[in-house]
Amino acid sequence: MIFELSEEDKGRGLAFFEGNTVKLPLTVKSPHMGWNTLEIVRTNEFLDGIEDGIWVYFVHSYYPKFKDNTVLAATTDYGVKIPAVISKRNIFGTQFHPEKSGSDGLKILINFIDICSR
C-alpha cells in the first residue's frame, strides 16, 4: 500500500516509497510465518534502543523492492534478503509484526508513539 505497485493487485499504491511489492520467490515457503532476526543497516529514531540480531515475528507472502536504498533500515534473511524496516522522513514501515514480537516489538511501537507525539 505504501509503494507504487504490488503484485497482489492491479491497483496503484500511495507511492510514499518508489518501488513495488513482489511475491516471495518459489525457493522459499510462502507465507513466511515465524521468527527471524533483524540485521540493522541504518539506525534511526524508530529503532532507538533496538539491538542488531533481535528476533521478530513475520507473517507475509510479499516483500518490497524499492528504487532508493537509502530508505532501508533493517533486513532479515529468509532465503533472500528481505527489507524488514524502511523509513523516509516521518514514514516508517515494518515487514514483521511488532505487536507479535515481544518486548522488542513493544519498544518499536513505543518509539513510534514517541515520534508521533512530537
VODO-879518 format. One record per residue: y negated, x negated, z negated of N, C-alpha, C in turn; residue in one letter. Coordinates in steps of 0.1 Angstrom, whole numbers, plus 2048, in hexadecimal, padded with zeros to 3 digits. Layout:
REM residues N
[site [Y,X,Z],[Y,X,Z],[Y,X,Z],'A'],
...
This chain:
REM residues 118
[site [80C,7F8,800],[800,800,800],[7F3,7F7,800],'M'],
[site [7F4,7EC,7FA],[7E8,7E3,7F9],[7E6,7DA,805],'I'],
[site [7F1,7DA,80E],[7F0,7D2,81A],[7ED,7DA,826],'F'],
[site [7EB,7D4,831],[7E8,7DB,83E],[7F3,7E4,843],'E'],
[site [7FF,7DF,843],[80A,7E6,848],[817,7E4,840],'L'],
[site [821,7ED,842],[82E,7EB,83B],[839,7F0,844],'S'],
[site [844,7E9,843],[850,7ED,84B],[856,7FA,845],'E'],
[site [851,7FE,839],[856,80A,833],[852,817,83A],'E'],
[site [846,816,840],[840,822,847],[837,81E,852],'D'],
[site [834,827,85A],[82B,825,866],[81C,825,862],'K'],
[site [819,82B,857],[80B,82C,853],[804,81F,850],'G'],
[site [7F7,81F,84F],[7EF,813,84C],[7ED,813,83D],'R'],
[site [7EC,807,837],[7EA,805,829],[7DB,804,827],'G'],
[site [7D7,801,81A],[7C9,800,817],[7C3,7F3,81B],'L'],
[site [7CB,7E9,81F],[7C6,7DC,824],[7BD,7D4,81A],'A'],
[site [7C0,7D5,80D],[7B9,7CC,804],[7BD,7BE,806],'F'],
[site [7C9,7BC,80B],[7CF,7AF,80F],[7D3,7AF,81D],'F'],
[site [7D0,7A4,825],[7D5,7A4,833],[7E3,7A0,833],'E'],
[site [7EB,7A8,83A],[7F9,7A5,83C],[801,7B2,83C],'G'],
[site [80E,7B0,83A],[817,7BC,83A],[822,7BB,830],'N'],
[site [829,7C5,82E],[835,7C6,825],[841,7C7,82E],'T'],
[site [84B,7BE,82B],[857,7BD,833],[863,7BF,82B],'V'],
[site [86E,7C4,831],[87B,7C6,82A],[881,7B9,826],'K'],
[site [887,7B8,81A],[88F,7AC,816],[899,7A9,821],'L'],
[site [89B,79C,823],[8A5,797,82D],[8B3,79C,82B],'P'],
[site [8BB,79E,835],[8C8,7A2,834],[8D1,799,82C],'L'],
[site [8CD,78D,82A],[8D4,783,823],[8D4,785,813],'T'],
[site [8CC,78E,80F],[8CC,791,800],[8CF,7A0,7FE],'V'],
[site [8D4,7A3,7F2],[8D7,7B0,7EE],[8CA,7B8,7EC],'K'],
[site [8CA,7C4,7F2],[8BE,7CC,7F1],[8C2,7DA,7ED],'S'],
[site [8BB,7E0,7E3],[8AF,7DB,7DD],[8B2,7D0,7D3],'P'],
[site [8A8,7C7,7D1],[8A8,7BD,7C7],[8A5,7C3,7BA],'H'],
[site [8AF,7C4,7B1],[8AE,7CA,7A4],[8B2,7C0,79A],'M'],
[site [8A9,7BC,791],[8AD,7B3,786],[8A2,7A9,783],'G'],
[site [8A6,7A0,77A],[89D,796,774],[89D,78A,77D],'W'],
[site [891,785,77F],[88E,778,786],[883,771,780],'N'],
[site [882,764,782],[877,75C,77C],[86B,75C,785],'T'],
[site [85F,75A,77F],[853,758,786],[850,749,787],'L'],
[site [84C,745,793],[846,738,795],[837,73A,797],'E'],
[site [82F,736,78E],[821,737,78F],[81B,72C,798],'I'],
[site [814,730,7A3],[80F,727,7AC],[800,726,7AC],'V'],
[site [7FA,730,7A5],[7EB,730,7A3],[7E8,738,797],'R'],
[site [7E2,732,78D],[7DE,739,781],[7D2,742,784],'T'],
[site [7D1,74C,77C],[7C6,755,77D],[7C6,75D,770],'N'],
[site [7BB,765,76E],[7BA,76D,761],[7C5,777,760],'E'],
[site [7CA,77C,76A],[7D5,786,76A],[7E2,780,763],'F'],
[site [7E4,773,765],[7F0,76C,760],[7EC,763,754],'L'],
[site [7E1,766,74E],[7DC,75E,742],[7E7,75F,737],'D'],
[site [7EB,754,732],[7F5,754,727],[804,756,72C],'G'],
[site [806,756,739],[813,758,73E],[818,74A,743],'I'],
[site [824,746,73E],[82A,739,741],[832,73A,74E],'E'],
[site [832,72F,755],[83B,72D,761],[849,72F,75C],'D'],
[site [851,736,764],[85F,738,761],[863,744,759],'G'],
[site [859,74D,756],[85D,759,74E],[866,762,757],'I'],
[site [86E,76A,750],[876,774,757],[86F,781,758],'W'],
[site [86F,787,764],[869,794,766],[873,79D,76E],'V'],
[site [871,7AA,76D],[87B,7B3,773],[876,7B9,780],'Y'],
[site [87F,7B8,78A],[87C,7BC,798],[884,7C8,79C],'F'],
[site [87E,7D1,7A4],[885,7DC,7AB],[87E,7DE,7B8],'V'],
[site [883,7D8,7C3],[87C,7DA,7D0],[885,7D6,7DB],'H'],
[site [881,7DB,7E7],[888,7D9,7F3],[87F,7D2,7FE],'S'],
[site [872,7D1,7FB],[868,7CC,804],[860,7C1,7FD],'Y'],
[site [85A,7B9,804],[851,7AF,7FE],[846,7AC,808],'Y'],
[site [83A,7A7,803],[82F,7A5,80B],[82F,797,813],'P'],
[site [82A,798,81F],[827,78C,827],[818,78C,82A],'K'],
[site [811,783,825],[802,784,827],[7FD,778,82F],'F'],
[site [7F1,77A,834],[7EB,770,83D],[7E3,765,835],'K'],
[site [7DE,769,829],[7D6,760,821],[7DE,75B,814],'D'],
[site [7E3,74F,815],[7EC,74A,80A],[7E4,748,7FD],'N'],
[site [7D7,748,7FD],[7CF,746,7F1],[7D0,752,7E7],'T'],
[site [7D6,75D,7EC],[7D8,769,7E3],[7E4,768,7DB],'V'],
[site [7ED,75E,7DE],[7FA,75D,7D7],[7F7,756,7C9],'L'],
[site [7FD,75D,7BF],[7FB,757,7B1],[809,754,7AB],'A'],
[site [814,75B,7AF],[821,757,7AA],[82C,75C,7B4],'A'],
[site [837,755,7B4],[842,759,7BC],[84F,75A,7B4],'T'],
[site [859,760,7BA],[867,75F,7B5],[870,75C,7C0],'T'],
[site [87C,757,7BD],[886,753,7C7],[891,75D,7C6],'D'],
[site [893,764,7D1],[89E,76E,7D3],[8A5,76B,7E0],'Y'],
[site [8A9,75F,7E3],[8AE,75B,7F0],[8A3,759,7FA],'G'],
[site [897,75D,7F7],[88B,75B,7FE],[880,75A,7F4],'V'],
[site [876,752,7F6],[86A,752,7ED],[863,75F,7EF],'K'],
[site [862,767,7E4],[85B,773,7E4],[84E,772,7DC],'I'],
[site [843,776,7E2],[836,777,7DB],[838,781,7CF],'P'],
[site [836,77D,7C3],[838,785,7B7],[82B,78A,7B1],'A'],
[site [821,782,7B2],[813,786,7AD],[809,781,7B8],'V'],
[site [800,78B,7BB],[7F5,787,7C4],[7E8,78C,7BE],'I'],
[site [7DE,785,7C1],[7D1,789,7BC],[7C6,785,7C6],'S'],
[site [7BB,78D,7C6],[7B0,78A,7CE],[7A4,791,7C8],'K'],
[site [79A,78A,7C3],[78F,78F,7BC],[794,798,7B0],'R'],
[site [791,7A5,7B1],[795,7AE,7A6],[7A1,7B6,7A9],'N'],
[site [7A9,7B2,7B3],[7B6,7B9,7B7],[7C2,7B1,7B4],'I'],
[site [7CB,7B6,7AC],[7D7,7AF,7A8],[7E3,7B8,7AB],'F'],
[site [7EE,7B1,7AF],[7FA,7B8,7B2],[806,7B0,7AD],'G'],
[site [811,7B7,7A9],[81D,7B1,7A5],[828,7B7,7AD],'T'],
[site [832,7AF,7B1],[83E,7B4,7B8],[848,7B9,7AE],'Q'],
[site [847,7B4,7A1],[850,7B8,797],[84A,7C3,78E],'F'],
[site [851,7C8,785],[84C,7D3,77C],[848,7CD,76E],'H'],
[site [83B,7CB,76C],[837,7C6,75F],[83C,7CF,753],'P'],
[site [83B,7DC,756],[83F,7E5,74B],[84E,7E4,747],'E'],
[site [856,7DE,74F],[864,7DC,74C],[867,7CE,749],'K'],
[site [85D,7C6,747],[85F,7B7,746],[85D,7B2,738],'S'],
[site [85F,7BA,72E],[85E,7B5,720],[850,7B1,71C],'G'],
[site [850,7A7,713],[843,7A3,70D],[83A,79C,717],'S'],
[site [840,794,720],[838,78E,72B],[832,798,734],'D'],
[site [839,7A2,737],[833,7AD,740],[828,7B4,738],'G'],
[site [82A,7B6,72B],[820,7BD,723],[813,7B4,723],'L'],
[site [815,7A7,722],[809,79E,722],[802,79F,72F],'K'],
[site [809,7A0,73A],[802,7A1,747],[7FB,7AF,748],'I'],
[site [800,7B9,742],[7F9,7C6,742],[7ED,7C6,739],'L'],
[site [7EE,7BF,72E],[7E2,7BD,725],[7D8,7B5,72C],'I'],
[site [7DC,7AA,733],[7D2,7A3,73B],[7CB,7AC,745],'N'],
[site [7D2,7B5,74C],[7CC,7BE,755],[7C2,7C7,74F],'F'],
[site [7C6,7CC,743],[7BD,7D5,73C],[7B0,7CE,738],'I'],
[site [7B2,7C1,733],[7A6,7B9,72F],[79D,7B7,73B],'D'],
[site [7A3,7B4,747],[79B,7B2,753],[793,7BE,757],'I'],
[site [79A,7CA,756],[794,7D7,75A],[789,7DB,750],'C'],
[site [78A,7D6,743],[780,7DB,739],[773,7D3,73A],'S'],
[site [772,7C8,742],[766,7C0,743],[75C,7C7,74B],'R'],
